[in-house]
């Protein structure tokens, strides 16, 4: 027997209470019974997004909320700034270009955060820019971007700050209303502790005004239509009823733990993972601007990262993530978001120690685990 551990930055483990809720017999989506579940989930989403605004619930992956943000707020020919610091920053630009937007690319070295002054420079030079698109947490590089500082640049301007919070919301503090974020999107399979299949989008009052004049084509991802149906505790099209039933339970867990405690837990797990990695001599991909969602580390010279990830998954039952694009085969990405606690981190670090040893890398067993334990102990009275 080999127990399996899911420790990749999405999908993430699902708590038992949500699994049991989703295993209940299906109910019809146009009933008062489902509307009650939907209403409770929608209200709890506002708590996690830290907003007074509506949070739309879409049957899609997080990319659906990203695409929906583009088509509902812009017209072909509009100019936007895209912060491209990884695969998902690149995705913002590709979606924008697919709908005829003019993209001003700000390319950032993988593992680095964007310098707000670089964004300000383009905003100053291009007064017609209507949106700045960025990741709160760039999952492919495990780096976090300075969202608060970027929000200050667009506040008071006829320009939207649109933030991909897919591995940010519910992981670290991103107070949408307080910072002045205009659009914040996320997805179910990360900190919301569910399988893939739901996307979320919250829009500021300023963003909703942009929606009134946007001319990009849309049908399924029509945010105005979704907002209207949200008032009636339903969705415009068939909702993912089982996932929304599970969402209510996951959101209850977050509310019960308390948002600030959730952030503190993620911070502790992230610091422990980084300390363990450093103790093992593994170089961090994003040492200066690390995300608390996941930690990227370079595999040692002479070790094939692709084979290492496969060995961990297929032989040891530990699913981590590897690198993407030019970092494929060179990287391990260790997740610590969502339904993850102290001993998941111990498991992931000890498995890495063992696997590296199997691949011929000299390892002092327990060195990484010990470094993690010193920080993880902070979580106990």
Secondary structure, 3 states (H helix, E strand, C coil): CCCCEECCCCCCCCCHHHHHHHCCCCCCCCCHHHHHHHHHHHHHHHHHHCCCCCEEEEECCHHHHHHHHHHHHCCCCCEEEEEECCHHHHHHHHHHHHCCCEEEEEECCCCCCCCHHHHHHHHHHCCCEEEEEEECEECCCCEECCHHHHHHHHCCCCCEEEEECCCCCCCCCCCHHHHCCCEEEEECCCCCCCCCCEEEEEECHHHHHHHCCCCCCCCCCCHHHHHHHHCCCCCCCCCCHHHHHHHHHHHHHHHHHCHHHHHHHHHHHHHHHHHHHHHCCCCECCCCCECCCEEEEECCCCCCHHHHHHHHHHCCCEECEECCHHHCCCEEEEECCCCCCHHHHHHHHHHHHHHHHHCCCCCCCCHHHHHHHHHHHHHCC
